[in-house]
């Protein structure tokens, strides 16, 4: 999504509603493509965008976008209860955004996988792209002096490689135009434009053809997709296996010592438990962990 190099932004934080500040990893230019109400694609380079690696969403400042276009009156967004009208390019183009459960205008950008992105995602499933020499040709060698160049390249392009590519039969969240539900992946294929299209099936048997942007793994839910009513809980439970329901009904209760041990396990980058116990036996970690 980011093109070119990211520039450092020292002492820049954005606070959430809860008051917690998140530091930006850099600032740069992103390439966004979205469609207007007639289905025509528009491509823009959005400048001076802050990069937050942990953020699951992208936020566009409409006022900053209007300033970049030099369009004070013809670029903006009108929000109503059920939908918003986003217009730009001196009012020549617009699209209607129907609000999801979060009641926030969400616009699909860079929709669909191109053939090259599909290849990169599949390769990233079996190759650690952050390792310099391990996945390169045996006849090529990257000098350690060139690591800075490699790091800059990684910042600008590796985000695409971590994008999830779902498998057939997998249960995921689907959300589009204010409608959200659990669905199962039935199939996927490239269309004539080399965009990856997923065919998914809802709990009532309805088949929907969509792109990756409208799907999300259950482990990474959006606040607008969290079940809140009895019908939503029933719909969500319908897509869960007996084993998953059993885990919800009978969760594992950890002792305070187990919780502390798992917390250190995460901080130590998930090293094996056996190594952690060895570290406890020689005094690197607290001896109380040997009671586990």
RODO-2510 file (C-alpha; in nm, 4 decimals, decimal comma):
residues 292
     n   res          X          Y          Z
     1     x     0,0000     0,0000     0,0000
     2     x     0,2860     0,2389     0,0828
     3     x     0,4936     0,3436    -0,2167
     4     x     0,8480     0,4673    -0,1802
     5     x     1,0328     0,5025     0,1484
     6     x     0,8863     0,5679     0,4913
     7     x     1,0201     0,8713     0,6722
     8     x     1,0759     0,8689     1,0499
     9     x     0,8282     1,0594     1,2668
    10     x     0,9757     1,1046     1,6163
    11     x     0,7435     1,1637     1,9097
    12     x     0,4226     1,1219     1,7095
    13     x     0,1343     0,9434     1,8824
    14     x    -0,2356     0,9032     1,8181
    15     x    -0,4670     0,8481     2,1150
    16     x    -0,7657     0,6147     2,0965
    17     x    -1,0960     0,6617     2,2774
    18     x    -0,9530     0,4757     2,5751
    19     x    -0,6724     0,7279     2,5986
    20     x    -0,3899     0,4911     2,5023
    21     x    -0,1346     0,6471     2,2710
    22     x     0,0005     0,4586     1,9686
    23     x     0,3298     0,5639     1,8124
    24     x     0,3578     0,5795     1,4344
    25     x     0,6354     0,3748     1,2710
    26     x     0,6801     0,6233     0,9902
    27     x     0,5110     0,8538     0,7412
    28     x     0,4881     0,8182     0,3656
    29     x     0,2680     0,8043     0,0581
    30     x     0,0029     0,5388    -0,0042
    31     x    -0,1635     0,4392    -0,3294
    32     x    -0,5385     0,3948    -0,2910
    33     x    -0,7854     0,2822    -0,5538
    34     x    -1,1596     0,3015    -0,4999
    35     x    -1,4678     0,2979    -0,7226
    36     x    -1,7304     0,5662    -0,7671
    37     x    -2,1050     0,5054    -0,7837
    38     x    -2,0775     0,4138    -1,1536
    39     x    -1,8141     0,1483    -1,0853
    40     x    -1,5265     0,3473    -1,2354
    41     x    -1,1955     0,3033    -1,0519
    42     x    -1,0030     0,6086    -0,9317
    43     x    -0,6398     0,5984    -0,8211
    44     x    -0,4810     0,8529    -0,5904
    45     x    -0,1492     0,8916    -0,4114
    46     x    -0,2307     1,0097    -0,0585
    47     x     0,0660     1,1961     0,0868
    48     x     0,1921     1,2266     0,4459
    49     x     0,0110     0,9192     0,5793
    50     x     0,1115     0,7858     0,9209
    51     x     0,1936     0,4142     0,9355
    52     x     0,0609     0,2137     1,2336
    53     x     0,1568    -0,1551     1,1808
    54     x    -0,0962    -0,2861     1,4354
    55     x    -0,3964    -0,0961     1,3006
    56     x    -0,6533    -0,3225     1,1256
    57     x    -0,8092    -0,0280     0,9378
    58     x    -0,7019     0,2638     0,7210
    59     x    -0,8351     0,6109     0,7989
    60     x    -0,8601     0,8898     0,5417
    61     x    -0,8763     1,2527     0,6520
    62     x    -1,1221     1,4008     0,4029
    63     x    -1,0091     1,7550     0,4859
    64     x    -0,6432     1,6662     0,4199
    65     x    -0,7427     1,4894     0,0973
    66     x    -0,9362     1,7989    -0,0151
    67     x    -0,6346     2,0160     0,0671
    68     x    -0,4105     1,7887    -0,1400
    69     x    -0,6482     1,8180    -0,4357
    70     x    -0,6779     2,1943    -0,3916
    71     x    -1,0544     2,1435    -0,3788
    72     x    -1,2025     2,3361    -0,0868
    73     x    -1,5694     2,3052    -0,1831
    74     x    -1,5899     2,0001    -0,4124
    75     x    -1,4396     1,7297    -0,1886
    76     x    -1,6128     1,6152     0,1279
    77     x    -1,8515     1,3703     0,2877
    78     x    -2,2163     1,4086     0,3907
    79     x    -2,3184     1,1621     0,6611
    80     x    -2,6741     1,0555     0,7401
    81     x    -2,8147     0,7844     0,9650
    82     x    -2,7916     0,4889     0,7264
    83     x    -2,5386     0,6045     0,4677
    84     x    -2,2813     0,8647     0,3684
    85     x    -2,2144     1,0358     0,0366
    86     x    -1,8417     1,0767    -0,0358
    87     x    -1,7647     1,3162    -0,3219
    88     x    -1,4398     1,4476    -0,4671
    89     x    -1,2730     1,5926    -0,7775
    90     x    -1,4687     1,9200    -0,7593
    91     x    -1,7918     1,7282    -0,7105
    92     x    -1,7582     1,5374    -1,0383
    93     x    -1,7349     1,1943    -0,8717
    94     x    -1,9135     1,0420    -0,5743
    95     x    -2,0063     0,7131    -0,4100
    96     x    -2,2711     0,6126    -0,1581
    97     x    -2,1334     0,4306     0,1484
    98     x    -2,3905     0,2255     0,3384
    99     x    -2,3017     0,2061     0,7044
   100     x    -2,2164    -0,1307     0,8686
   101     x    -2,3078    -0,2145     1,2278
   102     x    -2,0405     0,0252     1,3544
   103     x    -2,2365     0,3140     1,1917
   104     x    -1,9125     0,4457     1,0440
   105     x    -1,8578     0,5030     0,6708
   106     x    -1,6258     0,2264     0,5470
   107     x    -1,5009     0,2433     0,1878
   108     x    -1,3334    -0,0493     0,0126
   109     x    -0,9904     0,0402    -0,1270
   110     x    -0,7452    -0,1524    -0,3469
   111     x    -1,0201    -0,4088    -0,3906
   112     x    -0,9265    -0,7639    -0,4856
   113     x    -0,6038    -0,9582    -0,5297
   114     x    -0,4146    -0,9230    -0,8544
   115     x    -0,2381    -1,2310    -0,9886
   116     x     0,1013    -1,1070    -0,8681
   117     x    -0,0310    -1,0404    -0,5150
   118     x    -0,1815    -1,3899    -0,4986
   119     x     0,1594    -1,5336    -0,5892
   120     x     0,3347    -1,3245    -0,3227
   121     x     0,0856    -1,4292    -0,0546
   122     x     0,1210    -1,7980    -0,1414
   123     x     0,5022    -1,7702    -0,1362
   124     x     0,4941    -1,5921     0,2007
   125     x     0,3102    -1,8918     0,3501
   126     x     0,6210    -2,1086     0,3129
   127     x     0,9076    -1,8544     0,3041
   128     x     1,0076    -1,6101     0,5742
   129     x     1,0525    -1,2944     0,3694
   130     x     1,2241    -1,1164     0,6585
   131     x     1,5266    -1,3485     0,6383
   132     x     1,7810    -1,2061     0,3964
   133     x     1,9848    -1,4966     0,2614
   134     x     1,7792    -1,8059     0,3321
   135     x     1,5356    -1,7720     0,0421
   136     x     1,7712    -1,6220    -0,2175
   137     x     1,9416    -1,7955    -0,5080
   138     x     2,2627    -1,9764    -0,4113
   139     x     2,4505    -1,7737    -0,6740
   140     x     2,3490    -1,4369    -0,5307
   141     x     2,4804    -1,2673    -0,2206
   142     x     2,3649    -0,9523    -0,0472
   143     x     2,6435    -0,7713     0,1340
   144     x     2,5716    -0,6728     0,4915
   145     x     2,6433    -0,3129     0,3904
   146     x     2,3247    -0,3207     0,1807
   147     x     2,0977    -0,4062     0,4741
   148     x     1,9674    -0,0505     0,4905
   149     x     1,8355    -0,0821     0,1365
   150     x     1,6752    -0,4149     0,2187
   151     x     1,5104    -0,2681     0,5282
   152     x     1,3651     0,0243     0,3337
   153     x     1,2256    -0,2161     0,0741
   154     x     1,0730    -0,4314     0,3456
   155     x     0,8920    -0,1350     0,4990
   156     x     0,7321    -0,0369     0,1703
   157     x     0,6308    -0,3749     0,0269
   158     x     0,6191    -0,6506     0,2871
   159     x     0,2821    -0,5426     0,4202
   160     x     0,1166    -0,7037     0,1165
   161     x     0,2799    -1,0368     0,1892
   162     x     0,1256    -1,0722     0,5334
   163     x    -0,2267    -1,0450     0,3919
   164     x    -0,4336    -1,3509     0,4700
   165     x    -0,5428    -1,5816     0,1891
   166     x    -0,8309    -1,7948     0,3144
   167     x    -0,8762    -2,1649     0,2418
   168     x    -1,1837    -2,3484     0,1150
   169     x    -1,4086    -2,4547     0,4035
   170     x    -1,2769    -2,1880     0,6406
   171     x    -1,5285    -1,9870     0,8462
   172     x    -1,4771    -1,6093     0,8239
   173     x    -1,6598    -1,2827     0,8839
   174     x    -1,8244    -1,1111     0,5865
   175     x    -1,9309    -0,7462     0,5887
   176     x    -2,0488    -0,5203     0,3069
   177     x    -2,3018    -0,2376     0,2693
   178     x    -2,4206    -0,2644     0,6283
   179     x    -2,4703    -0,6438     0,6183
   180     x    -2,2417    -0,8674     0,8232
   181     x    -2,2491    -1,2375     0,9070
   182     x    -2,0369    -1,5525     0,9390
   183     x    -1,9765    -1,7337     0,6110
   184     x    -1,7792    -2,0306     0,4836
   185     x    -1,5409    -2,0156     0,1915
   186     x    -1,6826    -2,2305    -0,0906
   187     x    -1,4347    -2,1520    -0,3678
   188     x    -1,2166    -1,8787    -0,5119
   189     x    -1,0861    -1,7989    -0,8583
   190     x    -0,9321    -1,5213    -1,0646
   191     x    -1,1697    -1,3262    -1,2875
   192     x    -1,0881    -1,1826    -1,6306
   193     x    -0,9121    -0,8878    -1,4672
   194     x    -0,6898    -1,1179    -1,2566
   195     x    -0,8749    -1,0160    -0,9377
   196     x    -0,9321    -1,2926    -0,6845
   197     x    -1,3046    -1,3481    -0,6199
   198     x    -1,4290    -1,5556    -0,3263
   199     x    -1,7583    -1,7458    -0,3325
   200     x    -1,8869    -1,7766     0,0234
   201     x    -2,1995    -1,9359     0,1719
   202     x    -2,3975    -1,7943     0,4641
   203     x    -2,5816    -1,9974     0,7286
   204     x    -2,9078    -1,9795     0,5303
   205     x    -2,7389    -2,1182     0,2179
   206     x    -2,7071    -1,7884     0,0306
   207     x    -2,3997    -1,7733    -0,1918
   208     x    -2,2138    -1,4427    -0,2185
   209     x    -1,9303    -1,3503    -0,4543
   210     x    -1,6936    -1,1009    -0,2939
   211     x    -1,3309    -0,9939    -0,2621
   212     x    -1,0778    -1,0213     0,0203
   213     x    -1,1508    -0,6719     0,1553
   214     x    -1,4958    -0,7793     0,2771
   215     x    -1,3692    -1,0892     0,4600
   216     x    -1,1913    -1,1147     0,7908
   217     x    -1,0616    -1,4001     1,0045
   218     x    -1,2473    -1,4625     1,3344
   219     x    -0,9206    -1,4137     1,5239
   220     x    -0,9107    -1,0538     1,3966
   221     x    -1,2708    -0,9305     1,4315
   222     x    -1,3957    -0,5803     1,3694
   223     x    -1,5987    -0,4153     1,6448
   224     x    -1,8908    -0,3913     1,4035
   225     x    -1,9019    -0,7719     1,3703
   226     x    -1,9114    -0,8668     1,7385
   227     x    -2,2476    -1,0383     1,8152
   228     x    -2,4628    -0,8244     2,0426
   229     x    -2,8175    -0,9624     2,0143
   230     x    -2,9674    -1,3108     2,0594
   231     x    -3,0207    -1,3631     1,6812
   232     x    -2,6605    -1,2599     1,6139
   233     x    -2,5347    -1,5052     1,8776
   234     x    -2,7435    -1,7809     1,7198
   235     x    -2,6094    -1,6980     1,3747
   236     x    -2,2507    -1,7009     1,5031
   237     x    -2,2976    -2,0282     1,6954
   238     x    -2,4423    -2,1971     1,3865
   239     x    -2,1008    -2,1731     1,2186
   240     x    -1,9023    -2,3058     1,5159
   241     x    -1,7955    -2,6665     1,5481
   242     x    -1,8769    -2,8762     1,8578
   243     x    -1,5146    -2,8508     1,9669
   244     x    -1,5172    -2,4687     1,9395
   245     x    -1,8431    -2,4459     2,1367
   246     x    -1,6976    -2,6746     2,4044
   247     x    -1,3981    -2,4421     2,4422
   248     x    -1,6322    -2,1439     2,4873
   249     x    -1,8501    -2,3224     2,7425
   250     x    -1,5584    -2,4703     2,9362
   251     x    -1,2630    -2,2320     2,9109
   252     x    -0,9280    -2,3250     3,0627
   253     x    -0,8668    -2,1397     3,3892
   254     x    -0,5018    -2,0581     3,4480
   255     x    -0,3467    -2,0093     3,7878
   256     x    -0,1617    -1,6823     3,8573
   257     x     0,1685    -1,8664     3,8165
   258     x     0,0589    -2,0093     3,4808
   259     x    -0,0526    -1,6644     3,3675
   260     x     0,2863    -1,5185     3,4605
   261     x     0,4647    -1,8014     3,2800
   262     x     0,2620    -1,7504     2,9599
   263     x     0,3173    -1,3761     2,9782
   264     x     0,6937    -1,4304     2,9820
   265     x     0,6529    -1,6875     2,7048
   266     x     0,5037    -1,4149     2,4836
   267     x     0,7662    -1,1577     2,5813
   268     x     1,0417    -1,4079     2,4942
   269     x     0,9033    -1,4511     2,1422
   270     x     0,7341    -1,7862     2,2151
   271     x     1,0447    -1,9881     2,2874
   272     x     0,9722    -2,3546     2,3801
   273     x     0,8479    -2,4241     2,7320
   274     x     1,1294    -2,6750     2,7846
   275     x     1,3893    -2,4018     2,7306
   276     x     1,2055    -2,1695     2,9677
   277     x     1,2069    -2,4400     3,2368
   278     x     1,5805    -2,4932     3,1812
   279     x     1,6311    -2,1184     3,2226
   280     x     1,4363    -2,1367     3,5483
   281     x     1,6496    -2,4261     3,6721
   282     x     1,9726    -2,2270     3,6287
   283     x     1,8296    -1,9067     3,7739
   284     x     1,7766    -1,6988     3,4616
   285     x     1,4015    -1,7142     3,5213
   286     x     1,2361    -1,7383     3,8653
   287     x     1,2672    -2,0834     4,0297
   288     x     0,8946    -2,0827     4,1112
   289     x     0,8228    -2,1774     3,7490
   290     x     0,9656    -2,5236     3,8216
   291     x     0,6455    -2,5947     4,0195
   292     x     0,4455    -2,6023     3,6953
***
